[in-house]
Amino acid sequence: MTLTITNIRRPNSNTLESITLENGLIKGWNLPVEGEIIDGKGGTLAPALIELHAHLREPGQTEKEDLASGLAAAAAGGYGTVVSMPNTSPVVDDPAIVRSLIEKANRLGFARLRPAAALTKGQTGETLAELTFLQEAGAAMFTDDGRTNEDARVLRLGLEYAGSLGMVVSVHAEDASLRADGVMNEGAVSEALGLPGNPAAAEAARVARDIEIVAGLQAQGRPVRLHVQHLSTARTLDLVREAKRRGLPVTCEVCPHHLTLTDEAMRSFDSIYKVAPPLRTQTDAEHLLRGLLDGSVDCIATDHAPHTRAEKERDLLTAPSGIAYIELAFPLMWTRFGDVLGLEHLLDLMTQAPARVMGWPEPSLDVGAPADLTVFDLDTERTVNPAEFKSKAKFTPWAGESLRGWPTLTVVGGAVAYRRE
């Protein structure tokens, strides 16, 4: 299959060019036009985004999301590859489930799926899953995300075992006993609202523990790779920054909602803002942005977490945590922080950087590279209209906002996965 995309620009270039794709690879730039032709309409071409943290809810929770809706939403958001979390029903702790998810996703023709598998059986944190067989089935990483790893010894064994396979262990870093029944950030706002708080120490204490486990394994010459999910506090980032200075193999991600929203939003008592870890303070958000600028934060991930509208309309004490917005993550970041981060750095944080975390080949626009590409309209403002979402979760905190940087075309493996008409 041959596809030519015309009238596109490379990042930070004003020159209109064309690119030809053939058999899933980039054949060349500015070649004679052949095959299917798509007009890029002056948009900016970049490698397709990579998402390391999304909840697609299949199997067993398809009233919230399924592979078809979730991967279509990802493609509409400019993502070519998505790592799905295993906290489904049943849990993705069986090689047969991993294989079936990949096979189904491949038939859909949207974003590419790279399922994460559970680190422990049933995500109970008690007994390691069959990590070798899960890797052989196609698991991209191991994580008990959705639950915290309370047993330090089991996590240590998991890190050691996964490291011997060259695999990343990704952790939801909260001390459950410190978090307790907290539904929002512990601080002045939670006190004013009379709501149970989740202290920043719950995240920092757990990351400090996990870093020391990594340090001990590294001192013994064990290969190990720890990735901290949805880092939300200034103190936690300082701990990761220090770990990097020590030369420890620790990486982290930050989510756009922790950069653009704060616990002040909870004054609305609207459960749409309830997430785990919770929205923190403006000081935390500014510290995380500095971490993106100085390289302490490795990459951006969304933690796309769809729920039904009925679930999110419950009160703050009983509603589930999570925000679903994979379709507008790039426009949100570009509109809010494009001037601060710059286009190339923002694209790196959402393309090459996630690949580096995983140890995958870094995506590029070079001849011979895989044809996973996205065209962005960086200038035209569009109003966020959740009714148009591909996701089943058709509601968002940013509804009605005007954003720039919307994807107009996503190509995965040389085939069109999304095209805005």
Buried (B, 14 or more C-beta within 10 A) or exposed (E): EBBBBBBBBBBEEEEEBBBBBBEBBBBBBEEEEEBEEBBBBBBBBBBBBBBBBBBBBBBEBBEBBBBBBBBBBBBBBBBBBBBBBBBBEEBBBBBEBBBBBBEBBEEBBBBBBBBBBBBBBBBBBEEBBBBBBBBEBBBBBBBBBBBBBBBEEBBBBBBBBBBEBEBBBBBBBBBBEBBEEBBBBBBEBBEEBEBBBBBBBBBBBBBBBBBBBBBBBBEEEBBBBBBBBBBBBBBBBBBBBBBBEEEBBBBBBBBBBBBBBBBBBBEEEBBBBBBBBBBBBEEBBEBBBEBBBEEBBBBBBBBBBBBBEEBBEEEBEEBBBBBBBBBBBBBBBBBBBBEEBBBEBBBBBBBBBBBBBBEBEBBBBEEEBBBBBBBBBBEEEBEBEBEEBBBBBBBBBBBEBEBBBBBBBBBBBBEBBBBEE
